[in-house]
Amino acid sequence: MSRFTIRSINVPTPMATQDPFLFAVYHKDQYPAGDDKMQAPRRGNGSDFDTSKPYRMYHGDRIPGFPQHPHRGFETITCTIEGTIDHTDSLGCGGRYGNGDLQWMTAGKGIVHGEMFPLVSKASEGNLNRFFQLWINLPSKSKMVSPNQLMHWSERVTRFTTLDTKTRATVWAGNLHGHKALDPIKDSWANNPVNDVNIWFLQLQVGAKFVLPKSAQGSHRSLYLVEGNGITLDESTKVPASSMVEFKNASETDVTVENTGGKDAEILILQGKPIGEPVVQHGPFVMNTREEIMQAFTDYRTTQFGGWPWPEDAMVFPREKGRFLSLKGEPEELPPSKKDSDHREL
C-alpha cells in the first residue's frame, strides 16, 4: 500500500486539510498598479473568485479583499510571502502587514475583522499578492476564549538555507531540523508542543533535495505543491504540479523531497496531532454541535461581536503608512530593524 495519497488542487481555491486544520488556501493575485486611492481599474462583483483571471477582487469593490465579516470557534493564520494586507477588527485593532509577516488571530468567542489588499504600488509591475491563509481548529475548551491576535514580523520569522544553498525553508510554526518557530498565540492548539503542530514553507531550486523528518506518533501531515512542475518523494513517488499529498504514518520514517520538475518549486507542509472532536461548521463559525452554531448566529445578531468601530466596512490605511500593528490600549507596534532577522544555515 502506498505511503502517500495524491490529489490535485486548483490554486487559488481552498485545499483539503486534515485535523487539526480546517481550511487552507494559497492566494496568488497579480494586481495592476493602484490609482491614487490604491484601487484596481475594475470593480468587483461582490464575489469574485474567478480562477481563470490574473487577479480576483474577492468580496471587495474597487479595493480587493474581504470587508468586515465574523468568526467564532477557531483561529486564522495568515502567512504572507509578497504583497500587503490591511487588518481591522471589532476590538478596535488595526494593522498593515505583508512581505513575509505572519499573523495569528484567535477568533474564540467571536470577532469581526476585515482583510483588504490595497494596491499600494503605482509602479508598472503592479502589486503581486501571495499568501496562505490557514484555519486551525480550537478544542471545545478553548472555543469561547477571548479573541486575540499576534504579529510575527518577517525580520524575526525563522528561516534557514541548506548548506548547498538549493533549499530555503521558512518555519512558521513548530520546529524543523532544530530551527524553532516563534511562539504561537497563547490559546492555540499549536501552543502545546505535544500537539506537534508544524507549518513549513519550502522553496526548492531545480534538483534540490530536502529531508522531511518523521512526525510525532499519531500526527497528520499534508504537503501542498503550489508552485513548480513536479517533485519526487523518496525517489519513487512522482507528484505532479498543483497537487496535495496526504502522508500515511508520517511518524515511521524521514521522507526525501526532490525537485525533479525542471522549475523552482514551492511547498507548504501542514502537520499536527488531531483534536479528535466533532466539527460542525456553518460559514464563518466552527463549533462542536449544531446547537452551538445556532447560538453563534444568535449571539452575532444580538451583539455583532462588539460592533464595528471603523468608518468603512472595507477599511484601508493611507498608502504611506507602512507596516504596523495597533492593539487597543497599547502603543503602536512597528517591525524591528533588518539586523534582528533570524537567518541561519543548516
Contacts in CASP RR format, 6 or more apart in sequence:
PFRMAT RR
TARGET T0000
AUTHOR 0000-0000-0000
METHOD contacts of the structure
MODEL  1
MSRFTIRSINVPTPMATQDPFLFAVYHKDQYPAGDDKMQAPRRGNGSDFD
TSKPYRMYHGDRIPGFPQHPHRGFETITCTIEGTIDHTDSLGCGGRYGNG
DLQWMTAGKGIVHGEMFPLVSKASEGNLNRFFQLWINLPSKSKMVSPNQL
MHWSERVTRFTTLDTKTRATVWAGNLHGHKALDPIKDSWANNPVNDVNIW
FLQLQVGAKFVLPKSAQGSHRSLYLVEGNGITLDESTKVPASSMVEFKNA
SETDVTVENTGGKDAEILILQGKPIGEPVVQHGPFVMNTREEIMQAFTDY
RTTQFGGWPWPEDAMVFPREKGRFLSLKGEPEELPPSKKDSDHREL
1 248 0 8 1.000
2 237 0 8 1.000
2 248 0 8 1.000
3 234 0 8 1.000
3 237 0 8 1.000
3 247 0 8 1.000
3 248 0 8 1.000
3 249 0 8 1.000
3 252 0 8 1.000
4 233 0 8 1.000
4 237 0 8 1.000
4 239 0 8 1.000
4 245 0 8 1.000
4 246 0 8 1.000
4 247 0 8 1.000
4 248 0 8 1.000
5 245 0 8 1.000
5 246 0 8 1.000
5 248 0 8 1.000
6 237 0 8 1.000
6 239 0 8 1.000
6 240 0 8 1.000
6 243 0 8 1.000
6 244 0 8 1.000
6 245 0 8 1.000
7 16 0 8 1.000
7 243 0 8 1.000
7 244 0 8 1.000
7 245 0 8 1.000
7 246 0 8 1.000
8 240 0 8 1.000
8 242 0 8 1.000
8 243 0 8 1.000
8 244 0 8 1.000
9 15 0 8 1.000
9 224 0 8 1.000
9 226 0 8 1.000
9 242 0 8 1.000
9 243 0 8 1.000
9 244 0 8 1.000
10 51 0 8 1.000
10 242 0 8 1.000
11 26 0 8 1.000
11 28 0 8 1.000
11 51 0 8 1.000
11 226 0 8 1.000
11 242 0 8 1.000
12 25 0 8 1.000
12 26 0 8 1.000
12 27 0 8 1.000
12 28 0 8 1.000
12 29 0 8 1.000
12 49 0 8 1.000
12 51 0 8 1.000
12 56 0 8 1.000
13 25 0 8 1.000
13 49 0 8 1.000
13 51 0 8 1.000
14 23 0 8 1.000
14 24 0 8 1.000
14 25 0 8 1.000
15 24 0 8 1.000
15 25 0 8 1.000
15 26 0 8 1.000
15 224 0 8 1.000
15 244 0 8 1.000
16 222 0 8 1.000
16 244 0 8 1.000
17 23 0 8 1.000
17 24 0 8 1.000
17 134 0 8 1.000
17 222 0 8 1.000
17 270 0 8 1.000
18 220 0 8 1.000
18 221 0 8 1.000
18 222 0 8 1.000
18 246 0 8 1.000
18 270 0 8 1.000
18 274 0 8 1.000
19 137 0 8 1.000
19 220 0 8 1.000
19 274 0 8 1.000
19 275 0 8 1.000
19 276 0 8 1.000
19 279 0 8 1.000
20 136 0 8 1.000
20 137 0 8 1.000
20 189 0 8 1.000
20 195 0 8 1.000
20 197 0 8 1.000
20 220 0 8 1.000
20 272 0 8 1.000
20 273 0 8 1.000
20 274 0 8 1.000
20 275 0 8 1.000
21 134 0 8 1.000
21 135 0 8 1.000
21 136 0 8 1.000
21 137 0 8 1.000
21 222 0 8 1.000
21 270 0 8 1.000
22 74 0 8 1.000
22 135 0 8 1.000
22 136 0 8 1.000
22 137 0 8 1.000
22 279 0 8 1.000
22 281 0 8 1.000
22 286 0 8 1.000
23 133 0 8 1.000
23 134 0 8 1.000
23 135 0 8 1.000
24 132 0 8 1.000
24 133 0 8 1.000
24 134 0 8 1.000
24 135 0 8 1.000
24 222 0 8 1.000
24 224 0 8 1.000
24 268 0 8 1.000
24 270 0 8 1.000
25 132 0 8 1.000
25 133 0 8 1.000
26 130 0 8 1.000
26 131 0 8 1.000
26 132 0 8 1.000
26 224 0 8 1.000
26 226 0 8 1.000
26 268 0 8 1.000
27 129 0 8 1.000
27 130 0 8 1.000
27 131 0 8 1.000
27 132 0 8 1.000
27 133 0 8 1.000
28 129 0 8 1.000
28 130 0 8 1.000
28 226 0 8 1.000
29 54 0 8 1.000
29 55 0 8 1.000
29 56 0 8 1.000
29 64 0 8 1.000
29 117 0 8 1.000
29 128 0 8 1.000
29 129 0 8 1.000
29 130 0 8 1.000
30 54 0 8 1.000
30 55 0 8 1.000
30 126 0 8 1.000
30 127 0 8 1.000
30 128 0 8 1.000
31 40 0 8 1.000
31 55 0 8 1.000
31 64 0 8 1.000
31 117 0 8 1.000
31 119 0 8 1.000
31 126 0 8 1.000
31 127 0 8 1.000
31 128 0 8 1.000
31 129 0 8 1.000
32 40 0 8 1.000
32 41 0 8 1.000
32 55 0 8 1.000
32 119 0 8 1.000
32 126 0 8 1.000
32 127 0 8 1.000
33 119 0 8 1.000
33 121 0 8 1.000
33 122 0 8 1.000
33 123 0 8 1.000
33 124 0 8 1.000
33 125 0 8 1.000
33 126 0 8 1.000
33 127 0 8 1.000
34 40 0 8 1.000
34 119 0 8 1.000
34 120 0 8 1.000
34 121 0 8 1.000
34 122 0 8 1.000
34 126 0 8 1.000
34 127 0 8 1.000
35 41 0 8 1.000
35 119 0 8 1.000
35 122 0 8 1.000
37 62 0 8 1.000
37 63 0 8 1.000
38 63 0 8 1.000
38 118 0 8 1.000
38 119 0 8 1.000
38 120 0 8 1.000
38 316 0 8 1.000
38 319 0 8 1.000
39 62 0 8 1.000
39 63 0 8 1.000
39 119 0 8 1.000
40 55 0 8 1.000
40 57 0 8 1.000
40 62 0 8 1.000
40 63 0 8 1.000
40 64 0 8 1.000
40 119 0 8 1.000
42 57 0 8 1.000
43 57 0 8 1.000
43 61 0 8 1.000
43 62 0 8 1.000
44 57 0 8 1.000
44 60 0 8 1.000
44 61 0 8 1.000
44 62 0 8 1.000
44 64 0 8 1.000
45 57 0 8 1.000
46 57 0 8 1.000
46 58 0 8 1.000
46 59 0 8 1.000
46 60 0 8 1.000
46 61 0 8 1.000
47 58 0 8 1.000
47 59 0 8 1.000
48 56 0 8 1.000
48 57 0 8 1.000
48 58 0 8 1.000
48 59 0 8 1.000
48 60 0 8 1.000
48 64 0 8 1.000
49 56 0 8 1.000
49 58 0 8 1.000
50 56 0 8 1.000
55 64 0 8 1.000
55 129 0 8 1.000
56 64 0 8 1.000
57 64 0 8 1.000
57 65 0 8 1.000
58 64 0 8 1.000
58 65 0 8 1.000
58 66 0 8 1.000
59 65 0 8 1.000
59 66 0 8 1.000
59 67 0 8 1.000
59 69 0 8 1.000
60 66 0 8 1.000
60 67 0 8 1.000
60 116 0 8 1.000
60 314 0 8 1.000
61 314 0 8 1.000
63 116 0 8 1.000
63 117 0 8 1.000
63 118 0 8 1.000
63 119 0 8 1.000
63 314 0 8 1.000
63 316 0 8 1.000
64 116 0 8 1.000
64 117 0 8 1.000
64 119 0 8 1.000
64 129 0 8 1.000
65 115 0 8 1.000
65 116 0 8 1.000
65 117 0 8 1.000
65 314 0 8 1.000
66 114 0 8 1.000
66 115 0 8 1.000
66 116 0 8 1.000
67 114 0 8 1.000
67 116 0 8 1.000
67 313 0 8 1.000
67 314 0 8 1.000
68 88 0 8 1.000
68 90 0 8 1.000
68 112 0 8 1.000
68 113 0 8 1.000
68 114 0 8 1.000
68 308 0 8 1.000
68 310 0 8 1.000
68 313 0 8 1.000
68 314 0 8 1.000
68 315 0 8 1.000
69 112 0 8 1.000
69 113 0 8 1.000
69 114 0 8 1.000
69 284 0 8 1.000
70 110 0 8 1.000
70 111 0 8 1.000
70 112 0 8 1.000
70 284 0 8 1.000
70 285 0 8 1.000
70 300 0 8 1.000
70 305 0 8 1.000
71 107 0 8 1.000
71 108 0 8 1.000
71 110 0 8 1.000
71 111 0 8 1.000
71 112 0 8 1.000
71 113 0 8 1.000
71 284 0 8 1.000
71 285 0 8 1.000
72 107 0 8 1.000
72 108 0 8 1.000
72 109 0 8 1.000
72 110 0 8 1.000
72 111 0 8 1.000
72 143 0 8 1.000
72 284 0 8 1.000
72 285 0 8 1.000
72 286 0 8 1.000
72 287 0 8 1.000
72 296 0 8 1.000
72 299 0 8 1.000
72 300 0 8 1.000
72 305 0 8 1.000
73 107 0 8 1.000
73 108 0 8 1.000
73 109 0 8 1.000
73 110 0 8 1.000
73 137 0 8 1.000
73 138 0 8 1.000
73 143 0 8 1.000
73 144 0 8 1.000
73 285 0 8 1.000
73 286 0 8 1.000
73 287 0 8 1.000
73 296 0 8 1.000
74 107 0 8 1.000
74 108 0 8 1.000
74 135 0 8 1.000
74 136 0 8 1.000
74 137 0 8 1.000
74 138 0 8 1.000
74 143 0 8 1.000
74 286 0 8 1.000
75 104 0 8 1.000
75 105 0 8 1.000
75 106 0 8 1.000
75 107 0 8 1.000
75 108 0 8 1.000
75 135 0 8 1.000
75 136 0 8 1.000
75 138 0 8 1.000
75 185 0 8 1.000
75 187 0 8 1.000
75 188 0 8 1.000
76 103 0 8 1.000
76 104 0 8 1.000
76 105 0 8 1.000
76 107 0 8 1.000
76 133 0 8 1.000
76 134 0 8 1.000
76 135 0 8 1.000
77 102 0 8 1.000
77 103 0 8 1.000
77 104 0 8 1.000
77 105 0 8 1.000
77 132 0 8 1.000
77 133 0 8 1.000
77 134 0 8 1.000
77 135 0 8 1.000
77 136 0 8 1.000
77 172 0 8 1.000
77 173 0 8 1.000
77 199 0 8 1.000
78 85 0 8 1.000
78 97 0 8 1.000
78 102 0 8 1.000
78 103 0 8 1.000
78 105 0 8 1.000
78 115 0 8 1.000
78 131 0 8 1.000
78 132 0 8 1.000
78 133 0 8 1.000
78 134 0 8 1.000
79 100 0 8 1.000
79 102 0 8 1.000
79 131 0 8 1.000
79 132 0 8 1.000
79 133 0 8 1.000
79 134 0 8 1.000
79 172 0 8 1.000
79 199 0 8 1.000
79 201 0 8 1.000
80 97 0 8 1.000
80 98 0 8 1.000
80 99 0 8 1.000
80 100 0 8 1.000
80 101 0 8 1.000
80 102 0 8 1.000
80 103 0 8 1.000
80 130 0 8 1.000
80 131 0 8 1.000
80 154 0 8 1.000
81 99 0 8 1.000
81 100 0 8 1.000
81 130 0 8 1.000
81 131 0 8 1.000
81 132 0 8 1.000
81 201 0 8 1.000
82 98 0 8 1.000
82 99 0 8 1.000
82 100 0 8 1.000
82 128 0 8 1.000
82 129 0 8 1.000
82 130 0 8 1.000
82 131 0 8 1.000
83 98 0 8 1.000
83 99 0 8 1.000
83 117 0 8 1.000
83 127 0 8 1.000
83 128 0 8 1.000
83 129 0 8 1.000
83 130 0 8 1.000
83 131 0 8 1.000
84 96 0 8 1.000
84 97 0 8 1.000
84 98 0 8 1.000
84 99 0 8 1.000
84 117 0 8 1.000
84 118 0 8 1.000
84 120 0 8 1.000
84 127 0 8 1.000
84 129 0 8 1.000
85 96 0 8 1.000
85 97 0 8 1.000
85 98 0 8 1.000
85 103 0 8 1.000
85 115 0 8 1.000
85 116 0 8 1.000
85 117 0 8 1.000
85 131 0 8 1.000
86 94 0 8 1.000
86 95 0 8 1.000
86 96 0 8 1.000
86 115 0 8 1.000
86 116 0 8 1.000
86 117 0 8 1.000
86 118 0 8 1.000
86 315 0 8 1.000
86 316 0 8 1.000
86 317 0 8 1.000
87 93 0 8 1.000
87 94 0 8 1.000
87 95 0 8 1.000
87 96 0 8 1.000
87 97 0 8 1.000
87 103 0 8 1.000
87 113 0 8 1.000
87 114 0 8 1.000
87 115 0 8 1.000
87 149 0 8 1.000
88 94 0 8 1.000
88 95 0 8 1.000
88 113 0 8 1.000
88 114 0 8 1.000
88 310 0 8 1.000
88 315 0 8 1.000
89 105 0 8 1.000
89 111 0 8 1.000
89 112 0 8 1.000
89 113 0 8 1.000
89 114 0 8 1.000
89 147 0 8 1.000
89 149 0 8 1.000
90 111 0 8 1.000
90 112 0 8 1.000
90 113 0 8 1.000
90 304 0 8 1.000
90 305 0 8 1.000
90 306 0 8 1.000
90 307 0 8 1.000
90 308 0 8 1.000
90 309 0 8 1.000
91 111 0 8 1.000
91 147 0 8 1.000
91 306 0 8 1.000
91 327 0 8 1.000
91 328 0 8 1.000
92 309 0 8 1.000
92 310 0 8 1.000
92 328 0 8 1.000
93 149 0 8 1.000
93 325 0 8 1.000
93 326 0 8 1.000
93 327 0 8 1.000
93 328 0 8 1.000
94 325 0 8 1.000
94 326 0 8 1.000
94 327 0 8 1.000
95 317 0 8 1.000
95 323 0 8 1.000
95 324 0 8 1.000
95 325 0 8 1.000
95 326 0 8 1.000
96 317 0 8 1.000
96 321 0 8 1.000
96 322 0 8 1.000
96 323 0 8 1.000
96 324 0 8 1.000
97 103 0 8 1.000
97 151 0 8 1.000
97 153 0 8 1.000
97 323 0 8 1.000
97 325 0 8 1.000
98 131 0 8 1.000
98 154 0 8 1.000
98 323 0 8 1.000
99 154 0 8 1.000
99 323 0 8 1.000
100 154 0 8 1.000
100 157 0 8 1.000
101 151 0 8 1.000
101 152 0 8 1.000
101 153 0 8 1.000
101 154 0 8 1.000
101 157 0 8 1.000
101 323 0 8 1.000
101 335 0 8 1.000
102 151 0 8 1.000
102 152 0 8 1.000
102 154 0 8 1.000
102 157 0 8 1.000
102 172 0 8 1.000
102 182 0 8 1.000
103 149 0 8 1.000
103 150 0 8 1.000
103 151 0 8 1.000
103 152 0 8 1.000
104 149 0 8 1.000
104 150 0 8 1.000
104 151 0 8 1.000
104 152 0 8 1.000
104 184 0 8 1.000
104 185 0 8 1.000
104 188 0 8 1.000
105 111 0 8 1.000
105 113 0 8 1.000
105 147 0 8 1.000
105 148 0 8 1.000
105 149 0 8 1.000
105 150 0 8 1.000
105 185 0 8 1.000
106 138 0 8 1.000
106 145 0 8 1.000
106 147 0 8 1.000
106 148 0 8 1.000
106 149 0 8 1.000
106 185 0 8 1.000
106 187 0 8 1.000
106 188 0 8 1.000
107 147 0 8 1.000
108 138 0 8 1.000
108 142 0 8 1.000
108 143 0 8 1.000
108 144 0 8 1.000
108 145 0 8 1.000
108 146 0 8 1.000
108 147 0 8 1.000
108 187 0 8 1.000
109 143 0 8 1.000
109 144 0 8 1.000
109 145 0 8 1.000
109 146 0 8 1.000
109 147 0 8 1.000
110 147 0 8 1.000
110 296 0 8 1.000
110 299 0 8 1.000
110 300 0 8 1.000
110 305 0 8 1.000
111 147 0 8 1.000
111 305 0 8 1.000
112 304 0 8 1.000
112 305 0 8 1.000
112 306 0 8 1.000
112 307 0 8 1.000
112 308 0 8 1.000
114 314 0 8 1.000
114 315 0 8 1.000
116 314 0 8 1.000
116 315 0 8 1.000
116 316 0 8 1.000
117 127 0 8 1.000
117 129 0 8 1.000
118 316 0 8 1.000
118 317 0 8 1.000
118 319 0 8 1.000
119 126 0 8 1.000
119 127 0 8 1.000
120 127 0 8 1.000
120 319 0 8 1.000
121 127 0 8 1.000
132 201 0 8 1.000
132 268 0 8 1.000
134 199 0 8 1.000
134 270 0 8 1.000
135 286 0 8 1.000
136 188 0 8 1.000
136 189 0 8 1.000
136 190 0 8 1.000
136 197 0 8 1.000
137 189 0 8 1.000
137 275 0 8 1.000
137 277 0 8 1.000
137 279 0 8 1.000
137 286 0 8 1.000
138 145 0 8 1.000
138 187 0 8 1.000
138 188 0 8 1.000
138 189 0 8 1.000
139 189 0 8 1.000
139 275 0 8 1.000
139 277 0 8 1.000
140 277 0 8 1.000
140 288 0 8 1.000
142 187 0 8 1.000
142 189 0 8 1.000
143 287 0 8 1.000
143 288 0 8 1.000
143 292 0 8 1.000
145 187 0 8 1.000
147 305 0 8 1.000
148 185 0 8 1.000
148 186 0 8 1.000
148 187 0 8 1.000
149 185 0 8 1.000
149 327 0 8 1.000
150 184 0 8 1.000
150 185 0 8 1.000
151 325 0 8 1.000
151 333 0 8 1.000
152 172 0 8 1.000
152 182 0 8 1.000
153 323 0 8 1.000
153 335 0 8 1.000
153 336 0 8 1.000
154 335 0 8 1.000
154 341 0 8 1.000
155 335 0 8 1.000
155 336 0 8 1.000
155 337 0 8 1.000
155 338 0 8 1.000
155 340 0 8 1.000
155 341 0 8 1.000
155 342 0 8 1.000
156 182 0 8 1.000
156 336 0 8 1.000
156 340 0 8 1.000
156 341 0 8 1.000
156 342 0 8 1.000
157 170 0 8 1.000
157 171 0 8 1.000
157 172 0 8 1.000
157 181 0 8 1.000
157 182 0 8 1.000
157 342 0 8 1.000
158 170 0 8 1.000
158 171 0 8 1.000
158 179 0 8 1.000
158 180 0 8 1.000
158 181 0 8 1.000
158 182 0 8 1.000
158 342 0 8 1.000
159 168 0 8 1.000
159 169 0 8 1.000
159 170 0 8 1.000
159 171 0 8 1.000
159 342 0 8 1.000
159 343 0 8 1.000
159 344 0 8 1.000
160 168 0 8 1.000
160 169 0 8 1.000
160 171 0 8 1.000
160 177 0 8 1.000
160 179 0 8 1.000
160 343 0 8 1.000
160 344 0 8 1.000
160 345 0 8 1.000
160 346 0 8 1.000
161 167 0 8 1.000
161 168 0 8 1.000
161 169 0 8 1.000
161 343 0 8 1.000
161 345 0 8 1.000
161 346 0 8 1.000
162 168 0 8 1.000
162 169 0 8 1.000
162 208 0 8 1.000
162 210 0 8 1.000
162 345 0 8 1.000
162 346 0 8 1.000
163 345 0 8 1.000
163 346 0 8 1.000
164 208 0 8 1.000
166 204 0 8 1.000
166 205 0 8 1.000
166 207 0 8 1.000
166 208 0 8 1.000
166 209 0 8 1.000
167 202 0 8 1.000
167 203 0 8 1.000
167 204 0 8 1.000
167 205 0 8 1.000
167 208 0 8 1.000
167 209 0 8 1.000
167 210 0 8 1.000
168 202 0 8 1.000
168 203 0 8 1.000
169 176 0 8 1.000
169 177 0 8 1.000
169 179 0 8 1.000
169 200 0 8 1.000
169 201 0 8 1.000
169 202 0 8 1.000
169 203 0 8 1.000
169 210 0 8 1.000
169 346 0 8 1.000
170 200 0 8 1.000
170 201 0 8 1.000
170 202 0 8 1.000
170 203 0 8 1.000
171 179 0 8 1.000
171 180 0 8 1.000
171 181 0 8 1.000
171 198 0 8 1.000
171 199 0 8 1.000
171 200 0 8 1.000
172 181 0 8 1.000
172 199 0 8 1.000
172 200 0 8 1.000
172 201 0 8 1.000
173 181 0 8 1.000
173 184 0 8 1.000
173 190 0 8 1.000
173 197 0 8 1.000
173 198 0 8 1.000
173 199 0 8 1.000
174 180 0 8 1.000
174 181 0 8 1.000
174 190 0 8 1.000
174 193 0 8 1.000
174 197 0 8 1.000
174 198 0 8 1.000
174 199 0 8 1.000
175 181 0 8 1.000
175 198 0 8 1.000
176 198 0 8 1.000
176 200 0 8 1.000
176 213 0 8 1.000
177 213 0 8 1.000
177 346 0 8 1.000
179 344 0 8 1.000
179 346 0 8 1.000
181 199 0 8 1.000
183 191 0 8 1.000
184 190 0 8 1.000
184 191 0 8 1.000
184 197 0 8 1.000
185 191 0 8 1.000
188 197 0 8 1.000
189 195 0 8 1.000
189 197 0 8 1.000
189 275 0 8 1.000
190 197 0 8 1.000
194 216 0 8 1.000
194 273 0 8 1.000
195 272 0 8 1.000
195 273 0 8 1.000
196 215 0 8 1.000
196 216 0 8 1.000
196 219 0 8 1.000
196 271 0 8 1.000
196 272 0 8 1.000
196 273 0 8 1.000
197 271 0 8 1.000
197 272 0 8 1.000
197 273 0 8 1.000
198 215 0 8 1.000
198 269 0 8 1.000
198 270 0 8 1.000
198 271 0 8 1.000
198 272 0 8 1.000
199 268 0 8 1.000
199 269 0 8 1.000
199 270 0 8 1.000
199 271 0 8 1.000
200 268 0 8 1.000
200 269 0 8 1.000
200 271 0 8 1.000
201 266 0 8 1.000
201 267 0 8 1.000
201 268 0 8 1.000
201 269 0 8 1.000
202 210 0 8 1.000
202 257 0 8 1.000
202 265 0 8 1.000
202 266 0 8 1.000
202 267 0 8 1.000
202 269 0 8 1.000
203 264 0 8 1.000
203 265 0 8 1.000
203 266 0 8 1.000
203 267 0 8 1.000
204 210 0 8 1.000
204 231 0 8 1.000
204 257 0 8 1.000
204 259 0 8 1.000
204 264 0 8 1.000
204 265 0 8 1.000
204 266 0 8 1.000
204 267 0 8 1.000
205 259 0 8 1.000
205 264 0 8 1.000
206 259 0 8 1.000
206 261 0 8 1.000
206 262 0 8 1.000
206 263 0 8 1.000
206 264 0 8 1.000
207 258 0 8 1.000
207 259 0 8 1.000
207 260 0 8 1.000
207 262 0 8 1.000
208 258 0 8 1.000
208 259 0 8 1.000
208 265 0 8 1.000
209 256 0 8 1.000
209 257 0 8 1.000
209 258 0 8 1.000
209 259 0 8 1.000
210 256 0 8 1.000
210 257 0 8 1.000
210 258 0 8 1.000
211 254 0 8 1.000
211 255 0 8 1.000
211 256 0 8 1.000
211 257 0 8 1.000
212 254 0 8 1.000
212 255 0 8 1.000
212 256 0 8 1.000
212 257 0 8 1.000
212 269 0 8 1.000
213 254 0 8 1.000
214 250 0 8 1.000
214 251 0 8 1.000
214 252 0 8 1.000
214 253 0 8 1.000
214 254 0 8 1.000
214 255 0 8 1.000
215 221 0 8 1.000
215 247 0 8 1.000
215 250 0 8 1.000
215 251 0 8 1.000
215 271 0 8 1.000
215 272 0 8 1.000
216 251 0 8 1.000
216 272 0 8 1.000
216 273 0 8 1.000
217 251 0 8 1.000
218 251 0 8 1.000
218 273 0 8 1.000
218 274 0 8 1.000
219 250 0 8 1.000
219 251 0 8 1.000
219 271 0 8 1.000
219 272 0 8 1.000
219 273 0 8 1.000
220 246 0 8 1.000
220 247 0 8 1.000
220 250 0 8 1.000
220 270 0 8 1.000
220 271 0 8 1.000
220 272 0 8 1.000
220 273 0 8 1.000
220 274 0 8 1.000
221 246 0 8 1.000
221 247 0 8 1.000
221 250 0 8 1.000
221 269 0 8 1.000
221 270 0 8 1.000
221 271 0 8 1.000
221 272 0 8 1.000
222 244 0 8 1.000
222 245 0 8 1.000
222 246 0 8 1.000
222 247 0 8 1.000
222 269 0 8 1.000
222 270 0 8 1.000
222 271 0 8 1.000
223 239 0 8 1.000
223 244 0 8 1.000
223 245 0 8 1.000
223 247 0 8 1.000
223 257 0 8 1.000
223 267 0 8 1.000
223 268 0 8 1.000
223 269 0 8 1.000
224 243 0 8 1.000
224 244 0 8 1.000
224 245 0 8 1.000
224 267 0 8 1.000
224 268 0 8 1.000
224 269 0 8 1.000
224 270 0 8 1.000
225 231 0 8 1.000
225 239 0 8 1.000
225 241 0 8 1.000
225 242 0 8 1.000
225 243 0 8 1.000
225 244 0 8 1.000
225 245 0 8 1.000
225 265 0 8 1.000
225 266 0 8 1.000
225 267 0 8 1.000
226 242 0 8 1.000
226 266 0 8 1.000
226 267 0 8 1.000
226 268 0 8 1.000
227 264 0 8 1.000
227 265 0 8 1.000
227 266 0 8 1.000
228 241 0 8 1.000
228 259 0 8 1.000
228 261 0 8 1.000
228 262 0 8 1.000
228 263 0 8 1.000
228 264 0 8 1.000
228 265 0 8 1.000
228 266 0 8 1.000
229 240 0 8 1.000
229 241 0 8 1.000
229 261 0 8 1.000
229 262 0 8 1.000
229 263 0 8 1.000
229 265 0 8 1.000
230 238 0 8 1.000
230 239 0 8 1.000
230 240 0 8 1.000
230 241 0 8 1.000
230 243 0 8 1.000
230 259 0 8 1.000
230 260 0 8 1.000
230 261 0 8 1.000
230 262 0 8 1.000
230 263 0 8 1.000
230 265 0 8 1.000
231 239 0 8 1.000
231 257 0 8 1.000
231 258 0 8 1.000
231 259 0 8 1.000
231 260 0 8 1.000
231 261 0 8 1.000
231 265 0 8 1.000
231 267 0 8 1.000
232 238 0 8 1.000
232 239 0 8 1.000
232 257 0 8 1.000
232 258 0 8 1.000
232 260 0 8 1.000
233 239 0 8 1.000
233 245 0 8 1.000
233 255 0 8 1.000
233 256 0 8 1.000
233 257 0 8 1.000
233 258 0 8 1.000
234 255 0 8 1.000
234 256 0 8 1.000
235 256 0 8 1.000
235 258 0 8 1.000
238 260 0 8 1.000
239 245 0 8 1.000
247 255 0 8 1.000
250 271 0 8 1.000
257 267 0 8 1.000
259 265 0 8 1.000
277 288 0 8 1.000
278 288 0 8 1.000
278 289 0 8 1.000
279 286 0 8 1.000
279 288 0 8 1.000
280 286 0 8 1.000
280 287 0 8 1.000
280 288 0 8 1.000
280 289 0 8 1.000
280 290 0 8 1.000
280 292 0 8 1.000
280 293 0 8 1.000
281 287 0 8 1.000
281 293 0 8 1.000
282 293 0 8 1.000
282 296 0 8 1.000
282 297 0 8 1.000
285 293 0 8 1.000
285 296 0 8 1.000
285 297 0 8 1.000
287 293 0 8 1.000
287 296 0 8 1.000
299 305 0 8 1.000
323 334 0 8 1.000
323 335 0 8 1.000
324 332 0 8 1.000
324 333 0 8 1.000
324 334 0 8 1.000
324 335 0 8 1.000
325 332 0 8 1.000
325 333 0 8 1.000
325 334 0 8 1.000
326 332 0 8 1.000
326 333 0 8 1.000
327 333 0 8 1.000
END
